Amino acid sequence: MLELFLIGIGTGNPDHITRQAEKAIGQADLVLLPHKEDSKAELAQVRLTLLQSLGVQEQRIAHFDMPVRRQQGDDYDQ
């Protein structure tokens, strides 16, 4: 069975992560680390630092670029 957990970083402070989130991250085979647009590159580093503080090894982290959302158009549901 495959399980997928979506875990937010909240304020980015490792002391604020829930025990449930810490457990899920600790048991994960793979942690996906999103990278958003260049203006938000700092967030990726915050996420990585948070994961490292939880003892997640680099080989368990897969980095990926978030798709860029369109800024215009009203066919979002399409």
C-alpha positions as CSV (number, residue, x, y, z in Angstrom):
1,M,0.0,0.0,0.0
2,L,1.2,3.5,-0.9
3,E,0.7,6.4,1.5
4,L,1.2,10.0,0.7
5,F,1.4,12.7,3.4
6,L,1.3,16.4,2.7
7,I,3.1,18.2,5.5
8,G,3.3,22.0,5.8
9,I,6.3,23.8,7.4
10,G,4.2,26.3,9.3
11,T,6.6,29.0,10.4
12,G,9.6,26.9,9.5
13,N,10.7,26.6,13.1
14,P,11.6,23.0,13.8
15,D,10.3,23.4,17.4
16,H,6.8,24.0,15.9
17,I,6.5,20.8,13.9
18,T,3.8,18.4,15.2
19,R,4.8,15.0,16.5
20,Q,2.5,13.5,13.9
21,A,4.4,15.3,11.1
22,E,7.8,14.4,12.6
23,K,6.7,10.7,12.8
24,A,5.5,10.7,9.2
25,I,8.7,12.3,7.9
26,G,10.8,9.9,9.9
27,Q,9.0,6.9,8.5
28,A,8.9,8.1,4.9
29,D,10.9,6.3,2.3
30,L,11.1,9.5,0.2
31,V,10.5,13.1,1.1
32,L,9.6,15.4,-1.8
33,L,11.0,18.9,-1.5
34,P,9.4,21.5,-3.7
35,H,11.1,24.5,-5.2
36,K,8.9,27.4,-6.1
37,E,9.8,30.4,-8.3
38,D,13.1,32.1,-7.8
39,S,11.6,34.8,-5.6
40,K,10.8,32.1,-3.1
41,A,14.1,30.2,-3.3
42,E,14.7,31.0,0.4
43,L,11.7,28.7,1.3
44,A,13.4,25.7,-0.2
45,Q,16.4,26.3,2.0
46,V,14.1,26.6,5.1
47,R,12.4,23.3,4.2
48,L,15.8,21.6,3.7
49,T,17.2,22.9,7.0
50,L,14.0,21.7,8.7
51,L,14.4,18.2,7.2
52,Q,18.1,18.1,8.2
53,S,17.2,19.1,11.8
54,L,14.9,16.0,11.8
55,G,17.8,13.8,10.7
56,V,16.5,13.2,7.1
57,Q,19.4,12.0,5.0
58,E,19.9,13.7,1.6
59,Q,19.4,10.4,-0.3
60,R,15.8,10.3,1.0
61,I,15.0,13.8,-0.4
62,A,13.8,14.3,-3.9
63,H,13.9,17.9,-5.1
64,F,11.4,19.1,-7.7
65,D,10.2,22.4,-9.3
66,M,6.6,23.4,-8.7
67,P,4.7,24.1,-11.9
68,V,4.1,27.8,-12.5
69,R,0.5,28.8,-12.2
70,R,-1.0,30.9,-14.8
71,Q,-1.6,34.5,-13.8
72,Q,-4.7,35.0,-16.0
73,G,-7.6,33.0,-17.3
74,D,-10.9,31.8,-15.8
75,D,-10.8,28.2,-16.8
76,Y,-9.1,26.9,-13.7
77,D,-11.4,23.9,-13.4
78,Q,-10.5,22.8,-17.0
